[in-house]
Amino acid sequence: MTTENLPQERPLSELVGSSPSGAAWLSRYSDSLMGVFGTPQRVLVRGQGCYVWDADGKQYLDLLGGIAVNALGHAHPFVTSVISSQLSTLGHVSNFFTSPTQVALAEKLLEITGAPAGSKVFFANSGTEANEAAFKLARRNSTNAANGQRTKVVALEGAFHGRTMGALALTAKKAYREPFEPLPGGVVHVPFGDVDALAAAVDDTTQAVFLEPIQGEAGVIPLPPGYLAAARKITHDAGALLIVDEVQTGMGRTGAWLAIEGSGIVPDAVTLAKGLGGGFPIGALITFGAENSERLSAGQHGTTFGGNPVATAAALATVHAIETQGVLANVRAVGERLRESLSALPEVAEVRGRGLLIGVDLALPAGVPESANLAGAVVNAALEAGFIVNAPGPRTVRLAPPLILTAEQADTFVAALPQLVASAAAQLSAATTEKEAK
Ligand SMILES: Cc1ncc(COP(=O)(O)O)c(C=O)c1O
């Protein structure tokens, strides 16, 4: 049997088939896909740079970038050509083998994260999987100096580390956790940003502390100044590992390769994903220093797809483009401009974040009840107006656009926001009045 004579010019659209509209695709979606994501907002068919187009031909400025994933925007020519060239050379090998792209990417990540000698990389396919590997790393820190057992892992209230069972045990949100209990044991959550609470929770039975430098899913909430250094000292003194989840904040998102850059701390491990592959799925656990790199031995962890030649080629291309095209400087400049101009709007109560990871807390407009999902209504108004953003909380809009966003593109959103809030407020007030009349 051979498949070689499949006509190469057969367009993908023939395999996909067609639907007359976005609404028709959504109806087919709800008949065929599990409902875990709710109803998708739009059916997207094409992207170019910072823009995407839906099945009805409408254009959007993508200020969410696949939630901090599309670092170089959509259909980046260099990344696309590297992926295509690697796929047509060698697409997949089992982990009985390695490939040059895998080795080169590991070396590059160790270089750009400033990892000390003896540091190593494990490749996974997502942020959750990177954290799952990190959880297993933590479990290997199992005994203390007094030959007692370490059984506890500490994470923060508000934390999001993923949704598989181990990563979910680290995630704080009850609504995500409770339907799936019992979760892997020993995880405690301490109040966010409270050094004393952390110090009280960490002792010589603690395996590790997990932190996000900026909690993205909780609404773009940065750790307070000095917290990382305090956490490093507390974990060091107790012999516990400090594991930093940079899945959302890493790979240039904050204007540096890692958000912890400049904090002066050396963690025991860092997890990466999202922007790492520029849109291609890949995650990584980086163990800092030889001792941490030897905690997991042969056979203790693994994956079929992790670190495959195409994913690692995509990440190498992404890192190269970020490094050589002045992308980190762009993130810092456009991020600062966005934060400054958003802060100046009367519709905005607070702006948080760093680089191009920005949380915008909206002021409550007159006539809108406290309990209303204002940010959700703004997301809908933004879609109508041709902008993609999201709402991690009822008053918070999150921006995590491609790192190549221009100042002019950023300005269009700032100029539009007052009108987006006004139309969201009008819609919410009308809904409230209608409810009261019933
Ligand atoms: C900080 C953090 N960790 C882990 C994850 C999970 O990553 P993934 O969705 O790639 O599994 C996310 C995703 O939002 C995240 O923001």
The ligand as a Gaussian input file, in Angstrom:
#p B3LYP/6-31G(d) Opt

LIG

0 1
 C        0.953000      30.176000      34.948000
 C        0.383000      29.053000      34.159000
 N        0.782000      27.795000      34.403000
 C        0.297000      26.756000      33.716000
 C       -0.652000      26.933000      32.732000
 C       -1.172000      25.754000      31.968000
 O       -0.613000      25.751000      30.696000
 P       -1.274000      24.926000      29.485000
 O       -2.624000      25.490000      29.265000
 O       -0.315000      25.109000      28.352000
 O       -1.323000      23.504000      29.901000
 C       -1.108000      28.220000      32.447000
 C       -2.154000      28.422000      31.419000
 O       -2.866000      29.397000      31.421000
 C       -0.588000      29.305000      33.177000
 O       -0.993000      30.561000      32.945000

